[in-house]
Amino acid sequence: MRCPFCSNQDSQVKDSRPTEDNTAIRRRRICDQCGSRFTTFERIQLRDLVVIKNNGQKETFDRDKMFRSLSMALRKRNIDQEKIEKIINAIVRRMENSGDNEIKSNIIGEYIMEALAHLDQVAYVRFASVYKNFREVKDFEDFLDNLEEK
């Protein structure tokens, strides 16, 4: 495994354990060259997923991109990374079980919105403001009105 700090190709596994939901193996590693420590995760991947963007462009599904989006929405919301990982694992399983290798980006966005709605209302609104491209205060008001009605 390549070291993210010095790019050395060799590292040693110091500790391995399953994640809380048993969907991945968490490995603590140490770089043989610079001595830095870092964590990696090993997961089952059933198939390579491709995301179809709104403009028709296709790109390989990036789990880290989803993690960054969720982390940004949940910033300062006191939600631990394990819960974020559980959400991502559930969404990825849902996409893999759909039977289709190509997933439209708006479907992924809806899956994330659904998960955030159950987890944290503030994060849900934050994500929605970017996902639905709110342009003015009225967009927030309309969204919050619809949220209250539900």
C-alpha positions as CSV (number, residue, x, y, z in Angstrom):
1,M,0.0,0.0,0.0
2,R,1.4,3.4,-1.1
3,C,2.1,5.8,1.7
4,P,0.0,9.0,1.4
5,F,2.7,11.1,2.9
6,C,5.9,10.1,1.1
7,S,4.5,7.9,-1.7
8,N,6.7,4.9,-0.7
9,Q,5.3,1.7,-2.0
10,D,5.9,-0.4,1.1
11,S,4.0,-0.2,4.4
12,Q,3.3,-2.7,7.2
13,V,-0.1,-3.6,8.7
14,K,0.1,-3.0,12.5
15,D,-3.6,-3.7,13.3
16,S,-6.6,-5.1,11.5
17,R,-10.2,-5.3,12.7
18,P,-13.6,-5.3,11.2
19,T,-15.7,-2.2,11.1
20,E,-18.6,-1.9,13.4
21,D,-21.1,-3.1,10.7
22,N,-18.7,-5.9,9.5
23,T,-18.8,-4.5,5.9
24,A,-15.1,-3.7,5.8
25,I,-11.7,-4.4,7.4
26,R,-10.0,-1.4,8.9
27,R,-6.2,-1.6,8.8
28,R,-3.7,0.6,10.6
29,R,-0.5,0.8,8.7
30,I,3.0,2.3,9.1
31,C,5.2,3.4,6.3
32,D,8.6,1.6,6.2
33,Q,10.3,4.7,4.9
34,C,9.0,7.8,6.7
35,G,7.3,6.0,9.7
36,S,4.0,7.8,9.2
37,R,0.8,6.0,10.3
38,F,-2.4,5.8,8.3
39,T,-5.6,3.8,8.0
40,T,-6.9,1.9,5.0
41,F,-10.3,0.1,4.5
42,E,-10.8,-3.1,2.6
43,R,-14.3,-3.7,1.2
44,I,-16.1,-6.1,-1.0
45,Q,-16.9,-4.7,-4.4
46,L,-19.5,-6.6,-6.4
47,R,-19.2,-4.6,-9.6
48,D,-17.6,-1.5,-11.0
49,L,-20.2,1.3,-10.9
50,V,-20.4,4.1,-13.4
51,V,-22.1,7.4,-12.6
52,I,-24.0,9.2,-15.4
53,K,-23.9,12.9,-14.8
54,N,-26.7,15.3,-15.7
55,N,-24.8,16.4,-18.9
56,G,-24.5,12.7,-20.0
57,Q,-20.9,12.4,-19.1
58,K,-19.9,9.1,-17.4
59,E,-17.4,8.7,-14.7
60,T,-16.4,5.9,-12.3
61,F,-18.2,6.0,-9.0
62,D,-16.0,7.6,-6.3
63,R,-16.8,6.5,-2.8
64,D,-14.5,9.2,-1.4
65,K,-16.4,11.9,-3.2
66,M,-19.6,10.7,-1.5
67,F,-17.8,10.6,1.8
68,R,-16.6,14.2,1.3
69,S,-20.1,15.4,0.4
70,L,-21.7,13.8,3.4
71,S,-18.9,15.0,5.7
72,M,-19.4,18.6,4.4
73,A,-23.2,18.4,5.1
74,L,-22.6,16.9,8.5
75,R,-19.8,19.3,9.5
76,K,-20.0,20.3,13.1
77,R,-23.1,18.1,13.6
78,N,-21.6,15.7,16.1
79,I,-22.1,12.6,13.8
80,D,-19.2,10.2,13.9
81,Q,-17.5,8.8,10.9
82,E,-18.8,5.3,11.5
83,K,-22.3,6.5,10.9
84,I,-21.2,8.2,7.6
85,E,-19.5,4.9,6.6
86,K,-22.7,3.0,7.4
87,I,-24.7,5.4,5.2
88,I,-22.2,5.1,2.3
89,N,-22.1,1.3,2.6
90,A,-25.9,1.1,2.5
91,I,-26.1,3.3,-0.5
92,V,-23.4,1.4,-2.4
93,R,-25.1,-1.9,-1.6
94,R,-28.3,-0.5,-2.8
95,M,-26.7,0.6,-6.1
96,E,-24.9,-2.7,-6.5
97,N,-28.1,-4.7,-5.9
98,S,-30.0,-2.6,-8.5
99,G,-28.4,-4.9,-11.1
100,D,-27.3,-2.0,-13.2
101,N,-23.7,-0.9,-13.5
102,E,-24.6,2.6,-14.6
103,I,-26.4,4.8,-12.1
104,K,-27.7,8.3,-12.7
105,S,-26.2,11.0,-10.4
106,N,-29.7,12.3,-9.5
107,I,-30.6,8.8,-8.1
108,I,-27.4,8.8,-5.9
109,G,-28.4,12.3,-4.8
110,E,-31.8,11.1,-3.8
111,Y,-30.4,8.2,-1.9
112,I,-28.2,10.6,0.1
113,M,-31.1,13.0,0.7
114,E,-33.2,10.1,2.0
115,A,-30.4,9.0,4.4
116,L,-29.7,12.5,5.7
117,A,-33.5,13.2,6.2
118,H,-33.5,10.3,8.7
119,L,-30.1,11.2,10.3
120,D,-29.9,15.0,10.7
121,Q,-32.3,17.7,9.5
122,V,-29.7,20.4,9.4
123,A,-27.4,18.3,7.3
124,Y,-30.3,17.4,5.1
125,V,-31.0,21.0,4.4
126,R,-27.3,21.8,3.8
127,F,-27.0,19.0,1.3
128,A,-30.3,19.9,-0.4
129,S,-29.2,23.5,-0.8
130,V,-26.2,22.3,-2.9
131,Y,-27.9,19.3,-4.6
132,K,-31.0,21.3,-5.6
133,N,-28.9,24.4,-6.4
134,F,-30.7,26.9,-4.2
135,R,-30.2,30.4,-5.6
136,E,-31.9,32.7,-3.1
137,V,-33.5,32.7,0.3
138,K,-36.9,31.9,-1.2
139,D,-35.6,28.5,-2.3
140,F,-34.7,27.7,1.3
141,E,-38.1,28.9,2.5
142,D,-40.0,26.8,0.0
143,F,-37.9,23.7,0.9
144,L,-38.4,24.2,4.6
145,D,-42.1,24.7,4.1
146,N,-42.3,21.4,2.3
147,L,-40.2,19.8,5.0
148,E,-42.5,21.0,7.7
149,E,-45.6,19.7,5.8
150,K,-44.0,16.2,5.7
